[in-house]
Amino acid sequence: MPPPKNIIIWIKYSQKEIFSLHYHKGPSYLALLEALYRRGHRVFLAFGAADLRGNDTLFPPAAEYRDGALQAPGSADPIRADVVYNLGDIPSIHGMSPITNTPAFRRFFASKYAAYELLHEFFPQTIRVKREEDLSPARARFPDARAVFKPDTGTNGRGVTVMEKGDAALNEEMRAIVAEPGGAILQEFIDTTSGISRICDSYHDLRIAVMNKGTIALTHVRIPEPGSLIANYAQGATIRELSPADLPESVLSLHRAVYGRIAARFPNPMYTMDVGIGADGRPLLFEINGTTAFPWPGFAGKSFFMKNLAEHLEGQML
C-alpha cells in the first residue's frame, strides 16, 4: 500500500447530494471515502470551478472525510492534491495534479458518435443525425428493422426512442434533440430477446464498470419493464447484480478488445460499457460512458469495487 496521500474528489455543486444518506447510492459513495481513509489517505471534497487555483495543484477543500463522516476541513489552507478524482466535470487546466478521468477523456466519451468512431467494429451500425434531413437517408440504411434514436450527449435514457420498422418521422422531442449542438445518432436496433446464457432470457442491457488496469470491478444486468425496450433504471428497468465470473467468454473477449483500444489512446482509463447480445450470440456495445457506475448499497461486490477504485486512484498518484 502506498504512503498516505491527499486525494481530492472534485464534484459539481449540483452533485453534493450523492454523499448524503438520502441519495439512493449515497451509502456507496460514502463507502469509497471510508475505504480511502482506511488505507491511510486524507480525503477531501472540492466543489465547482471556483475551487481551482490557476495552474497549480492547490484546492481549498469544502470538506474532509475523517472518523466516519464529512467534516469541516481541519485548516483553511489550500490542500496540495496528489491525485484528483474527477467525479464531476473538472475544467481542463494544465499543470495540475494527476486527474482520473481527465477532462479530455470525459469530453471524448460524452459523445456517443466519437465512441463509435473509435470502436466502430464493436458497435451496431451507427449514423450521425445533425439535421432533420439527415434522418431519412440514415433510416434507409436499415429500413426493415427497428432503429434507436439517441441524443449524441444524452444520459439516463433521456430522449431515447425506439423507431419501429418503416418509421422515419421525427416527433417534436426528436426535432429538439437534433437541433442541440451535438445532434443525435441513429443506431441499428439489436434484438436481445434471446437473452444471455445463465443470466437472463430476454431483453437486456449488461453494464460493466472497468478500472484499475482493466479490472471488471462491477457488473449488473438491467431488464426493461414489461412493454418497454429501454433498459434504463431511470425509466423503470430492474437491476440484478452479477459477478464477473458470471459473464460469458464472448463478453470477456469483447471487454479485453475494447479496453485495449481505449487504453492505447487514454492510458489506464476508467469507464462503464453497456452491452447487449443479439440473436446471433455476438455481444455488441450500446454505449461507453466516461464515468464509472457505482454499486447499489446492497450489492455483494461493493467491497471489491471500492478496493479496485482505491487502487486505481493510488496508481495515478504523484
Backbone hydrogen bonds in HBPLUS format (Angstrom, degrees):
<---DONOR---> <-ACCEPTOR-->    atom                        ^
c    i                          cat <-CA-CA->   ^        H-A-AA   ^      H-
h    n   atom  resd res      DA  || num        DHA   H-A  angle D-A-AA Bond
n    s   type  num  typ     dist DA aas  dist angle  dist       angle   num
A0042-ARG N   A0005-LYS O   2.97 MM  37  6.20 160.8  2.00 154.6 161.0     1
A0082-ASP N   A0006-ASN O   2.91 MM  76  5.31 164.8  1.93 144.1 149.0     2
A0007-ILE N   A0042-ARG O   2.86 MM  35  6.15 171.4  1.87 169.4 172.2     3
A0044-PHE N   A0007-ILE O   2.91 MM  37  6.21 165.2  1.93 169.6 172.4     4
A0008-ILE N   A0083-VAL O   3.07 MM  75  6.41 169.7  2.08 163.3 164.7     5
A0085-TYR N   A0008-ILE O   2.77 MM  77  6.18 162.5  1.80 163.3 169.3     6
A0009-ILE N   A0044-PHE O   2.80 MM  35  6.11 164.6  1.82 159.0 163.9     7
A0046-ALA N   A0009-ILE O   3.11 MM  37  6.26 154.9  2.18 144.2 143.4     8
A0010-TRP N   A0085-TYR O   3.00 MM  75  6.08 154.0  2.07 147.7 156.0     9
A0088-GLY N   A0010-TRP O   2.84 MM  78  5.93 129.9  2.09 155.1 149.5    10
A0011-ILE N   A0046-ALA O   3.03 MM  35  6.43 162.6  2.06 169.3 172.3    11
A0048-GLY N   A0011-ILE O   3.14 MM  37  6.59 149.8  2.24 146.6 155.6    12
A0015-GLN N   A0012-LYS O   2.89 MM   3  5.33 160.0  1.93 115.1 121.9    13
A0016-LYS N   A0013-TYR O   3.28 MM   3  5.69 170.2  2.29 117.4 118.3    14
A0018-ILE N   A0015-GLN O   2.98 MM   3  5.85 164.4  2.01 130.3 134.2    15
A0019-PHE N   A0016-LYS O   3.31 MM   3  6.25 168.8  2.32 125.8 127.8    16
A0020-SER N   A0017-GLU O   2.88 MM   3  5.10 151.7  1.96 121.2 120.3    17
A0023-TYR N   A0020-SER O   3.10 MM   3  5.53 156.0  2.16 110.0 116.8    18
A0026-GLY N   A0023-TYR O   2.91 MM   3  4.75 161.1  1.95 105.9 111.5    19
A0028-SER N   A0025-LYS O   2.99 MM   3  5.40 130.0  2.25 109.6 122.7    20
A0029-TYR N   A0025-LYS O   3.18 MM   4  6.59 156.8  2.23 155.5 162.4    21
A0030-LEU N   A0026-GLY O   2.94 MM   4  6.18 163.4  1.97 160.6 165.6    22
A0031-ALA N   A0027-PRO O   2.94 MM   4  6.02 135.8  2.14 129.5 141.6    23
A0032-LEU N   A0028-SER O   3.16 MM   4  6.54 138.0  2.34 140.9 150.4    24
A0032-LEU N   A0029-TYR O   3.20 MM   3  5.27 130.1  2.46  95.0 107.4    25
A0033-LEU N   A0029-TYR O   3.41 MM   4  6.85 156.2  2.47 144.0 148.7    26
A0034-GLU N   A0030-LEU O   3.00 MM   4  6.34 158.6  2.05 149.9 155.9    27
A0035-ALA N   A0031-ALA O   2.87 MM   4  6.05 155.4  1.93 144.1 150.9    28
A0036-LEU N   A0032-LEU O   2.98 MM   4  6.25 163.0  2.01 155.9 159.4    29
A0037-TYR N   A0033-LEU O   2.92 MM   4  6.08 158.4  1.97 147.6 154.3    30
A0038-ARG N   A0034-GLU O   2.85 MM   4  6.02 158.8  1.89 152.1 157.2    31
A0039-ARG N   A0035-ALA O   3.17 MM   4  6.35 127.4  2.46 133.7 146.5    32
A0039-ARG N   A0036-LEU O   3.14 MM   3  5.11 135.9  2.35  94.0 106.6    33
A0041-HIS N   A0036-LEU O   3.24 MM   5  5.81 159.1  2.29 154.4 148.6    34
A0040-GLY N   A0037-TYR O   2.96 MM   3  5.28 154.6  2.03 111.4 115.5    35
A0065-TYR N   A0043-VAL O   2.91 MM  22  5.54 166.4  1.93 156.8 160.6    36
A0045-LEU N   A0063-ALA O   2.90 MM  18  5.26 160.2  1.94 143.7 147.9    37
A0062-ALA N   A0045-LEU O   2.83 MM  17  5.66 156.8  1.88 153.4 160.1    38
A0051-ASP N   A0048-GLY O   3.09 MM   3  5.78 162.5  2.12 116.9 122.4    39
A0052-LEU N   A0049-ALA O   3.10 MM   3  5.63 167.6  2.12 118.0 120.2    40
A0056-ASP N   A0053-ARG O   3.36 MM   3  6.21 158.9  2.41 135.7 141.7    41
A0081-ALA N   A0057-THR O   3.01 MM  24  5.72 166.0  2.03 162.4 161.6    42
A0059-PHE N   A0079-ILE O   2.89 MM  20  5.12 150.0  1.98 133.7 143.2    43
A0079-ILE N   A0059-PHE O   2.67 MM  20  5.12 168.8  1.68 146.7 144.4    44
A0064-GLU N   A0071-GLN O   2.80 MM   7  5.33 163.6  1.83 153.9 159.6    45
A0071-GLN N   A0064-GLU O   2.75 MM   7  5.33 165.7  1.77 150.2 154.7    46
A0066-ARG N   A0069-ALA O   3.02 MM   3  5.67 163.1  2.05 158.8 155.5    47
A0069-ALA N   A0066-ARG O   3.20 MM   3  5.67 158.3  2.25 113.6 119.5    48
A0318-LEU N   A0082-ASP O   3.26 MM 236  5.44 145.7  2.38 131.2 140.7    49
A0084-VAL N   A0098-PRO O   2.87 MM  14  6.19 154.8  1.93 159.7 167.9    50
A0100-THR N   A0084-VAL O   3.00 MM  16  6.41 157.8  2.05 169.2 175.4    51
A0087-LEU N   A0085-TYR O   2.85 MM   2  5.68 130.0  2.10 110.5  94.9    52
A0086-ASN N   A0100-THR O   2.80 MM  14  5.63 152.4  1.87 125.7 133.5    53
A0106-ARG N   A0102-THR O   3.02 MM   4  6.34 166.4  2.04 158.4 161.6    54
A0107-ARG N   A0103-PRO O   2.87 MM   4  6.03 163.5  1.90 153.2 157.5    55
A0108-PHE N   A0104-ALA O   2.98 MM   4  6.08 159.0  2.03 144.4 150.6    56
A0109-PHE N   A0105-PHE O   3.08 MM   4  6.29 173.7  2.08 159.3 159.2    57
A0110-ALA N   A0106-ARG O   3.02 MM   4  6.02 112.8  2.49 135.9 150.9    58
A0110-ALA N   A0107-ARG O   3.30 MM   3  5.15 150.3  2.39  94.9 103.5    59
A0111-SER N   A0108-PHE O   3.31 MM   3  6.04 160.4  2.35 113.9 118.6    60
A0115-ALA N   A0111-SER O   3.19 MM   4  6.50 159.0  2.23 147.1 152.1    61
A0112-LYS N   A0152-ASP O   2.94 MM  40  5.22 165.6  1.96 145.8 150.6    62
A0116-TYR N   A0112-LYS O   2.99 MM   4  6.26 152.2  2.06 141.7 149.6    63
A0117-GLU N   A0113-TYR O   2.90 MM   4  6.18 156.8  1.95 149.1 154.6    64
A0118-LEU N   A0114-ALA O   3.13 MM   4  6.41 153.7  2.20 147.6 153.8    65
A0119-LEU N   A0115-ALA O   2.96 MM   4  6.06 149.1  2.06 147.1 156.1    66
A0122-PHE N   A0119-LEU O   2.91 MM   3  5.70 163.0  1.94 129.2 134.9    67
A0123-PHE N   A0120-HIS O   3.24 MM   3  5.32 165.1  2.26 107.5 112.0    68
A0285-LEU N   A0122-PHE O   2.77 MM 163  5.87 171.7  1.77 157.9 160.3    69
A0188-GLU N   A0125-GLN O   2.84 MM  63  5.37 164.8  1.87 163.1 167.6    70
A0127-ILE N   A0186-LEU O   2.84 MM  59  5.18 160.4  1.87 147.4 154.1    71
A0186-LEU N   A0127-ILE O   2.78 MM  59  5.18 156.5  1.83 152.3 160.3    72
A0129-VAL N   A0184-ALA O   2.79 MM  55  4.98 169.4  1.80 142.3 138.6    73
A0184-ALA N   A0129-VAL O   2.83 MM  55  4.98 167.1  1.84 149.1 152.7    74
A0134-ASP N   A0131-ARG O   2.92 MM   3  5.32 157.6  1.97 112.5 120.0    75
A0135-LEU N   A0132-GLU O   3.22 MM   3  5.88 158.2  2.27 116.2 121.3    76
A0138-ALA N   A0134-ASP O   3.17 MM   4  6.22 150.9  2.26 146.1 154.9    77
A0139-ARG N   A0135-LEU O   2.72 MM   4  5.89 161.9  1.75 161.0 165.7    78
A0140-ALA N   A0136-SER O   3.00 MM   4  6.18 141.2  2.15 143.0 153.8    79
A0141-ARG N   A0138-ALA O   3.10 MM   3  5.52 157.6  2.15 108.7 115.7    80
A0142-PHE N   A0139-ARG O   3.24 MM   3  5.91 155.8  2.30 115.8 120.8    81
A0189-PHE N   A0146-ARG O   3.38 MM  43  5.38 154.9  2.45 132.1 125.6    82
A0147-ALA N   A0163-MET O   3.00 MM  16  5.12 151.9  2.08 138.6 146.8    83
A0163-MET N   A0147-ALA O   2.67 MM  16  5.12 160.4  1.71 164.1 167.4    84
A0148-VAL N   A0187-GLN O   2.74 MM  39  5.00 167.4  1.76 152.7 157.0    85
A0187-GLN N   A0148-VAL O   2.79 MM  39  5.00 165.8  1.81 144.8 149.7    86
A0149-PHE N   A0161-THR O   2.82 MM  12  5.10 172.0  1.83 160.7 160.2    87
A0161-THR N   A0149-PHE O   2.93 MM  12  5.10 161.1  1.97 147.0 152.9    88
A0150-LYS N   A0185-ILE O   3.01 MM  35  5.41 163.3  2.04 154.5 157.9    89
A0185-ILE N   A0150-LYS O   2.83 MM  35  5.41 154.4  1.90 156.7 164.2    90
A0154-GLY N   A0151-PRO O   3.45 MM   3  4.93 177.4  2.46  98.6  99.1    91
A0152-ASP N   A0183-GLY O   3.09 MM  31  5.84 173.8  2.09 133.5 131.6    92
A0158-ARG N   A0155-THR O   2.99 MM   3  5.76 168.2  2.00 125.7 129.2    93
A0160-VAL N   A0157-GLY O   3.30 MM   3  5.61 169.8  2.31 127.9 126.3    94
A0167-ASP N   A0164-GLU O   3.00 MM   3  5.45 163.1  2.03 134.7 138.0    95
A0175-ARG N   A0171-ASN O   2.96 MM   4  6.25 155.8  2.02 154.5 161.8    96
A0176-ALA N   A0172-GLU O   3.03 MM   4  6.28 157.7  2.08 148.9 154.4    97
A0177-ILE N   A0173-GLU O   3.06 MM   4  6.36 148.9  2.16 144.2 152.7    98
A0178-VAL N   A0174-MET O   2.94 MM   4  6.22 161.4  1.97 153.6 157.8    99
A0179-ALA N   A0175-ARG O   3.10 MM   4  6.31 145.4  2.23 143.1 152.1   100
A0180-GLU N   A0177-ILE O   2.99 MM   3  5.22 154.5  2.06 106.5 114.7   101
A0183-GLY N   A0180-GLU O   2.95 MM   3  5.09 140.4  2.11 105.8 118.2   102
A0195-GLY N   A0192-THR O   2.94 MM   3  5.67 166.6  1.96 124.2 128.7   103
A0196-ILE N   A0200-CYS O   2.83 MM   4  5.23 144.6  1.96 127.7 137.8   104
A0199-ILE N   A0196-ILE O   2.89 MM   3  5.31 161.5  1.92 139.9 139.2   105
A0200-CYS N   A0196-ILE O   3.06 MM   4  5.23 159.4  2.11 138.5 144.9   106
A0205-ASP N   A0222-ARG O   2.96 MM  17  5.11 130.0  2.21 142.6 153.4   107
A0222-ARG N   A0205-ASP O   2.89 MM  17  5.11 157.4  1.94 138.8 146.4   108
A0206-LEU N   A0275-VAL O   2.75 MM  69  4.90 167.4  1.77 161.6 157.1   109
A0275-VAL N   A0206-LEU O   2.78 MM  69  4.90 157.8  1.83 139.6 147.4   110
A0207-ARG N   A0220-HIS O   2.84 MM  13  5.43 165.0  1.86 176.8 175.8   111
A0220-HIS N   A0207-ARG O   3.03 MM  13  5.43 152.1  2.11 144.7 153.1   112
A0208-ILE N   A0273-MET O   2.91 MM  65  5.28 154.2  1.98 151.3 159.6   113
A0273-MET N   A0208-ILE O   2.86 MM  65  5.28 161.6  1.89 150.9 155.0   114
A0209-ALA N   A0218-LEU O   2.82 MM   9  5.06 171.1  1.83 150.8 153.9   115
A0217-ALA N   A0209-ALA O   2.95 MM   8  5.77 142.8  2.09 150.4 160.7   116
A0210-VAL N   A0271-TYR O   2.80 MM  61  5.44 172.8  1.81 167.5 170.0   117
A0271-TYR N   A0210-VAL O   2.98 MM  61  5.44 149.1  2.08 144.4 154.4   118
A0211-MET N   A0215-THR O   3.02 MM   4  5.39 156.8  2.08 146.9 153.9   119
A0215-THR N   A0211-MET O   2.69 MM   4  5.39 131.2  1.93 162.6 168.1   120
A0242-LEU N   A0219-THR O   2.93 MM  23  5.47 159.7  1.98 147.5 141.7   121
A0221-VAL N   A0240-ARG O   2.97 MM  19  5.43 159.0  2.01 153.2 153.3   122
A0240-ARG N   A0221-VAL O   2.97 MM  19  5.43 155.4  2.03 153.3 161.1   123
A0223-ILE N   A0238-THR O   2.89 MM  15  5.24 158.8  1.93 147.5 154.7   124
A0238-THR N   A0223-ILE O   2.90 MM  15  5.24 153.0  1.98 152.2 151.9   125
A0228-SER N   A0225-GLU O   2.98 MM   3  5.62 155.4  2.04 150.2 150.6   126
A0235-GLN N   A0232-ASN O   2.81 MM   3  5.26 150.2  1.90 111.9 122.0   127
A0237-ALA N   A0232-ASN O   3.13 MM   5  5.21 166.5  2.15 127.1 124.2   128
A0236-GLY N   A0233-TYR O   3.05 MM   3  5.15 154.6  2.12 117.6 113.4   129
A0246-ASP N   A0243-SER O   2.77 MM   3  5.28 157.7  1.82 117.9 125.5   130
A0247-LEU N   A0244-PRO O   3.18 MM   3  5.57 157.0  2.23 110.1 116.6   131
A0251-VAL N   A0248-PRO O   3.00 MM   3  5.50 129.6  2.26 111.3 123.2   132
A0252-LEU N   A0248-PRO O   3.13 MM   4  6.52 158.7  2.18 150.7 157.3   133
A0253-SER N   A0249-GLU O   2.81 MM   4  5.98 154.3  1.88 151.9 158.5   134
A0254-LEU N   A0250-SER O   3.11 MM   4  6.30 152.9  2.18 135.9 142.8   135
A0255-HIS N   A0251-VAL O   2.86 MM   4  6.16 161.6  1.90 150.7 155.9   136
A0256-ARG N   A0252-LEU O   3.00 MM   4  6.28 160.4  2.04 148.8 152.8   137
A0257-ALA N   A0253-SER O   3.10 MM   4  6.32 161.8  2.13 149.5 154.1   138
A0258-VAL N   A0254-LEU O   2.90 MM   4  6.07 166.0  1.92 160.3 164.2   139
A0259-TYR N   A0255-HIS O   2.85 MM   4  5.97 167.7  1.87 154.8 158.8   140
A0260-GLY N   A0256-ARG O   3.03 MM   4  6.13 161.4  2.06 144.3 149.4   141
A0261-ARG N   A0257-ALA O   3.15 MM   4  6.38 155.5  2.21 144.2 150.2   142
A0262-ILE N   A0258-VAL O   2.96 MM   4  6.22 168.7  1.98 159.8 162.4   143
A0263-ALA N   A0259-TYR O   2.80 MM   4  5.82 170.6  1.81 158.2 161.5   144
A0264-ALA N   A0260-GLY O   3.18 MM   4  6.13 138.9  2.36 134.8 143.6   145
A0265-ARG N   A0262-ILE O   2.99 MM   3  5.48 143.7  2.13 110.0 120.2   146
A0266-PHE N   A0262-ILE O   2.76 MM   4  5.90 164.4  1.78 158.4 163.8   147
A0272-THR N   A0289-ASN O   3.08 MM  17  5.09 160.3  2.12 142.3 147.6   148
A0289-ASN N   A0272-THR O   2.78 MM  17  5.09 172.3  1.78 159.8 162.4   149
A0274-ASP N   A0287-GLU O   2.98 MM  13  5.28 169.6  2.00 152.1 153.7   150
A0286-PHE N   A0274-ASP O   2.70 MM  12  5.34 169.9  1.71 151.1 150.2   151
A0276-GLY N   A0284-LEU O   2.98 MM   8  5.59 158.7  2.02 157.9 164.7   152
A0284-LEU N   A0276-GLY O   2.89 MM   8  5.59 159.6  1.93 159.3 164.7   153
A0278-GLY N   A0282-ARG O   3.33 MM   4  5.82 162.3  2.37 142.8 138.0   154
A0281-GLY N   A0278-GLY O   2.95 MM   3  5.40 162.6  1.98 117.0 121.2   155
A0299-PHE N   A0296-TRP O   2.98 MM   3  5.48 171.0  1.99 126.5 128.8   156
A0302-LYS N   A0299-PHE O   3.34 MM   3  5.53 157.9  2.39 113.7 113.0   157
A0305-PHE N   A0301-GLY O   3.04 MM   4  6.32 156.5  2.09 154.0 160.7   158
A0306-MET N   A0302-LYS O   2.97 MM   4  6.28 163.2  2.00 153.8 157.6   159
A0307-LYS N   A0303-SER O   2.94 MM   4  6.11 159.5  1.98 149.5 154.9   160
A0308-ASN N   A0304-PHE O   3.13 MM   4  6.32 161.2  2.17 146.0 150.5   161
A0309-LEU N   A0305-PHE O   2.90 MM   4  6.15 155.6  1.96 153.5 161.1   162
A0310-ALA N   A0306-MET O   2.89 MM   4  6.01 160.0  1.93 149.4 154.8   163
A0311-GLU N   A0307-LYS O   2.97 MM   4  6.20 159.5  2.01 146.4 152.2   164
A0312-HIS N   A0308-ASN O   2.85 MM   4  5.98 146.7  1.96 139.7 149.3   165
A0313-LEU N   A0309-LEU O   3.02 MM   4  6.30 159.4  2.07 148.3 152.3   166
A0314-GLU N   A0310-ALA O   2.93 MM   4  6.17 162.7  1.96 150.7 156.1   167
A0315-GLY N   A0311-GLU O   2.92 MM   4  6.03 144.9  2.04 141.2 150.1   168
A0316-GLN N   A0313-LEU O   3.00 MM   3  5.27 152.9  2.08 106.9 115.5   169
A0317-MET N   A0314-GLU O   3.27 MM   3  5.34 160.8  2.31 104.9 110.6   170
